Amino acid sequence: MRRVPLSVLLSFNGGYVDTAGFLALQGLFPAHVTGNFVTLGATVVMGGSGALPKLLALPVFCVVVLLTRIVGLLLGAGKPVLKCLLATKVVLLFAAAIFALLYGPLGTPTVSRTWSWA
């Protein structure tokens, strides 16, 4: 059996997290910062709510990357850092899935304006 490269697994994981998060968080891309800026622009132009979470997505992303780097450096003393971080990621994904199953949707989606060509 052939092993799947780590880059393929991480790409699949990013797509999964983005799709599940976009559906559960009413249009917020958790793993794709550029998509949040696009939807932020659409929210500002067309009106609607949800601009603040999209605006805060980049600073929160940067803080999480910084904290992950610090944890990786702290674990780096003779331990397999990548395996520990990936195991933590899997545990957090399972915890999020269980939370979503137990508590259901996190609110009602906001109604946005629709374009009328008539």
PASEBA-1860 file (N, C-alpha, C; in nm, 3 decimals):
! residues 118
1> MRRVPLSV> 0.083/-0.118/0.000/0.000/0.000/0.000/0.088/0.125/0.000 ~ 0.051/0.220/-0.084/0.129/0.343/-0.097/0.087/0.444/0.008 ~ 0.183/0.513/0.068/0.154/0.616/0.168/0.114/0.745/0.099 ~ 0.016/0.813/0.155/-0.029/0.941/0.102/0.066/1.049/0.153 ~ 0.114/1.137/0.064/0.206/1.244/0.109/0.138/1.338/0.208 ~ 0.216/1.393/0.298/0.165/1.485/0.399/0.100/1.608/0.336 ~ 0.154/1.656/0.225/0.097/1.773/0.159/-0.045/1.746/0.110 ~ -0.072/1.625/0.064/-0.208/1.589/0.020/-0.303/1.585/0.139
9> LLSFNGGY> -0.258/1.526/0.250/-0.342/1.519/0.369/-0.373/1.657/0.424 ~ -0.273/1.745/0.430/-0.296/1.880/0.481/-0.384/1.961/0.387 ~ -0.372/1.941/0.256/-0.458/2.011/0.161/-0.603/1.966/0.176 ~ -0.622/1.835/0.191/-0.757/1.783/0.214/-0.814/1.840/0.344 ~ -0.732/1.844/0.448/-0.776/1.896/0.577/-0.816/2.043/0.566 ~ -0.737/2.123/0.495/-0.771/2.264/0.477/-0.903/2.282/0.404 ~ -0.926/2.204/0.301/-1.052/2.211/0.228/-1.169/2.167/0.313 ~ -1.150/2.062/0.391/-1.256/2.014/0.479/-1.292/2.119/0.584
17> VDTAGFLA> -1.191/2.174/0.649/-1.215/2.274/0.753/-1.282/2.397/0.694 ~ -1.238/2.439/0.576/-1.299/2.556/0.512/-1.445/2.531/0.476 ~ -1.475/2.415/0.419/-1.613/2.385/0.380/-1.704/2.371/0.500 ~ -1.662/2.294/0.599/-1.743/2.275/0.718/-1.760/2.406/0.794 ~ -1.653/2.483/0.805/-1.661/2.611/0.874/-1.747/2.712/0.802 ~ -1.738/2.716/0.670/-1.819/2.810/0.591/-1.967/2.781/0.612 ~ -2.003/2.653/0.615/-2.143/2.617/0.636/-2.188/2.640/0.780 ~ -2.104/2.608/0.876/-2.142/2.619/1.016/-2.134/2.761/1.070
25> LQGLFPAH> -2.046/2.842/1.015/-2.024/2.977/1.068/-2.086/3.086/0.981 ~ -2.186/3.052/0.905/-2.262/3.144/0.822/-2.174/3.231/0.730 ~ -2.085/3.166/0.656/-2.008/3.236/0.554/-1.869/3.279/0.594 ~ -1.818/3.233/0.706/-1.681/3.267/0.747/-1.590/3.152/0.706 ~ -1.481/3.185/0.635/-1.384/3.084/0.595/-1.278/3.070/0.704 ~ -1.277/2.961/0.782/-1.178/2.949/0.888/-1.036/2.922/0.839 ~ -1.019/2.861/0.723/-0.885/2.825/0.678/-0.844/2.902/0.552 ~ -0.920/3.002/0.514/-0.890/3.073/0.390/-0.912/3.222/0.410
33> VTGNFVTL> -0.806/3.291/0.446/-0.815/3.432/0.482/-0.857/3.517/0.363 ~ -0.810/3.486/0.243/-0.845/3.565/0.126/-0.996/3.561/0.098 ~ -1.057/3.447/0.117/-1.201/3.436/0.098/-1.278/3.526/0.193 ~ -1.225/3.543/0.314/-1.291/3.632/0.409/-1.286/3.777/0.362 ~ -1.176/3.817/0.300/-1.169/3.955/0.250/-1.262/3.976/0.132 ~ -1.278/3.875/0.050/-1.372/3.885/-0.062/-1.514/3.897/-0.010 ~ -1.552/3.811/0.085/-1.687/3.819/0.139/-1.706/3.945/0.224 ~ -1.600/3.995/0.285/-1.608/4.122/0.358/-1.640/4.236/0.261
41> GATVVMGG> -1.572/4.237/0.146/-1.601/4.339/0.045/-1.744/4.331/-0.004 ~ -1.792/4.210/-0.024/-1.932/4.193/-0.068/-2.029/4.239/0.040 ~ -1.996/4.211/0.166/-2.083/4.254/0.276/-2.087/4.406/0.286 ~ -1.972/4.470/0.269/-1.966/4.616/0.278/-2.042/4.680/0.161 ~ -2.024/4.629/0.041/-2.088/4.687/-0.077/-2.238/4.662/-0.077 ~ -2.279/4.538/-0.048/-2.420/4.502/-0.058/-2.496/4.526/0.071 ~ -2.427/4.554/0.177/-2.493/4.570/0.306/-2.516/4.435/0.370 ~ -2.534/4.435/0.497/-2.558/4.310/0.568/-2.474/4.304/0.693
49> SGALPKLL> -2.488/4.195/0.764/-2.415/4.180/0.890/-2.303/4.078/0.871 ~ -2.222/4.066/0.973/-2.115/3.968/0.970/-1.981/4.023/0.924 ~ -1.966/4.155/0.921/-1.840/4.213/0.874/-1.730/4.199/0.979 ~ -1.764/4.210/1.106/-1.661/4.205/1.211/-1.587/4.071/1.217 ~ -1.656/3.956/1.215/-1.581/3.830/1.216/-1.490/3.816/1.094 ~ -1.534/3.862/0.979/-1.452/3.852/0.859/-1.331/3.945/0.868 ~ -1.349/4.059/0.933/-1.238/4.153/0.950/-1.137/4.101/1.052 ~ -1.185/4.032/1.154/-1.096/3.979/1.258/-1.030/3.847/1.220
57> ALPVFCVV> -1.067/3.790/1.107/-1.012/3.660/1.068/-0.861/3.663/1.051 ~ -0.806/3.768/0.990/-0.661/3.774/0.968/-0.583/3.789/1.099 ~ -0.619/3.882/1.189/-0.544/3.888/1.316/-0.553/3.760/1.398 ~ -0.670/3.698/1.401/-0.684/3.572/1.476/-0.598/3.463/1.412 ~ -0.597/3.457/1.279/-0.513/3.360/1.208/-0.365/3.382/1.244 ~ -0.321/3.507/1.244/-0.180/3.537/1.276/-0.146/3.498/1.419 ~ -0.236/3.523/1.513/-0.212/3.486/1.653/-0.202/3.335/1.668 ~ -0.289/3.261/1.600/-0.286/3.115/1.608/-0.157/3.060/1.548
65> VLLTRIVG> -0.113/3.117/1.436/0.015/3.073/1.377/0.130/3.100/1.472 ~ 0.131/3.217/1.536/0.236/3.250/1.632/0.235/3.154/1.751 ~ 0.117/3.128/1.806/0.108/3.036/1.920/0.149/2.894/1.882 ~ 0.113/2.851/1.762/0.154/2.719/1.716/0.305/2.711/1.701 ~ 0.366/2.816/1.652/0.511/2.819/1.638/0.579/2.813/1.775 ~ 0.526/2.886/1.871/0.583/2.885/2.006/0.571/2.746/2.068 ~ 0.454/2.683/2.054/0.436/2.548/2.107/0.531/2.451/2.037 ~ 0.549/2.467/1.906/0.641/2.382/1.832/0.784/2.397/1.881
73> LLLGAGKP> 0.824/2.520/1.912/0.959/2.542/1.964/0.975/2.484/2.104 ~ 0.871/2.495/2.185/0.878/2.439/2.320/0.884/2.287/2.318 ~ 0.817/2.226/2.220/0.819/2.079/2.209/0.944/2.028/2.138 ~ 1.020/2.116/2.078/1.131/2.076/1.992/1.248/2.009/2.058 ~ 1.252/2.003/2.189/1.368/1.946/2.258/1.364/1.793/2.252 ~ 1.404/1.736/2.137/1.417/1.592/2.125/1.287/1.516/2.102 ~ 1.178/1.585/2.072/1.051/1.517/2.050/1.009/1.536/1.904 ~ 0.927/1.445/1.853/0.877/1.462/1.716/0.769/1.571/1.711
81> VLKCLLAT> 0.809/1.693/1.679/0.721/1.809/1.685/0.603/1.794/1.590 ~ 0.629/1.754/1.468/0.522/1.746/1.369/0.415/1.646/1.411 ~ 0.455/1.533/1.463/0.358/1.433/1.506/0.274/1.485/1.623 ~ 0.336/1.555/1.716/0.261/1.610/1.830/0.160/1.715/1.784 ~ 0.202/1.805/1.694/0.112/1.909/1.646/-0.001/1.851/1.562 ~ 0.029/1.752/1.479/-0.076/1.690/1.399/-0.174/1.612/1.487 ~ -0.123/1.546/1.590/-0.212/1.475/1.683/-0.303/1.573/1.756 ~ -0.248/1.687/1.796/-0.329/1.790/1.860/-0.437/1.841/1.765
89> KVVLLFAA> -0.400/1.858/1.640/-0.496/1.905/1.539/-0.611/1.805/1.521 ~ -0.578/1.677/1.517/-0.681/1.574/1.502/-0.774/1.573/1.624 ~ -0.718/1.586/1.743/-0.799/1.588/1.864/-0.892/1.709/1.863 ~ -0.842/1.825/1.822/-0.926/1.946/1.816/-1.035/1.934/1.710 ~ -1.005/1.871/1.597/-1.107/1.851/1.494/-1.217/1.758/1.543 ~ -1.180/1.650/1.614/-1.280/1.560/1.670/-1.364/1.632/1.777 ~ -1.299/1.714/1.859/-1.373/1.789/1.962/-1.472/1.885/1.897 ~ -1.431/1.951/1.789/-1.521/2.042/1.718/-1.637/1.966/1.655
97> AIFALLYG> -1.610/1.847/1.602/-1.718/1.767/1.542/-1.818/1.722/1.649 ~ -1.768/1.680/1.764/-1.857/1.639/1.872/-1.939/1.758/1.922 ~ -1.875/1.873/1.937/-1.945/1.995/1.978/-2.055/2.030/1.878 ~ -2.025/2.021/1.749/-2.124/2.052/1.646/-2.240/1.954/1.648 ~ -2.211/1.826/1.673/-2.319/1.727/1.679/-2.407/1.746/1.803 ~ -2.346/1.784/1.913/-2.422/1.800/2.037/-2.506/1.928/2.037 ~ -2.449/2.036/1.987/-2.516/2.166/1.999/-2.577/2.217/1.869 ~ -2.561/2.145/1.761/-2.626/2.181/1.635/-2.574/2.311/1.576
105> PLGTPTVS> -2.652/2.371/1.488/-2.609/2.496/1.425/-2.589/2.607/1.529 ~ -2.495/2.695/1.501/-2.460/2.801/1.596/-2.543/2.928/1.577 ~ -2.660/2.919/1.524/-2.744/3.037/1.505/-2.812/3.030/1.371 ~ -2.892/3.129/1.345/-2.961/3.133/1.217/-2.882/3.219/1.121 ~ -2.874/3.178/0.995/-2.801/3.259/0.898/-2.872/3.392/0.875 ~ -2.793/3.493/0.846/-2.850/3.623/0.818/-2.903/3.627/0.676 ~ -3.009/3.700/0.656/-3.067/3.712/0.524/-2.996/3.825/0.452 ~ -2.944/3.796/0.336/-2.875/3.900/0.258/-2.964/3.948/0.145
113> RTWSWA> -2.930/4.063/0.095/-3.006/4.118/-0.018/-2.977/4.037/-0.143 ~ -3.075/4.027/-0.228/-3.055/3.960/-0.355/-3.069/4.063/-0.466 ~ -2.995/4.041/-0.572/-2.999/4.132/-0.685/-3.123/4.107/-0.769 ~ -3.183/4.211/-0.815/-3.298/4.200/-0.903/-3.266/4.272/-1.032 ~ -3.272/4.201/-1.143/-3.239/4.259/-1.272/-3.361/4.321/-1.339 ~ -3.477/4.314/-1.275/-3.598/4.369/-1.336/-3.611/4.517/-1.310
END
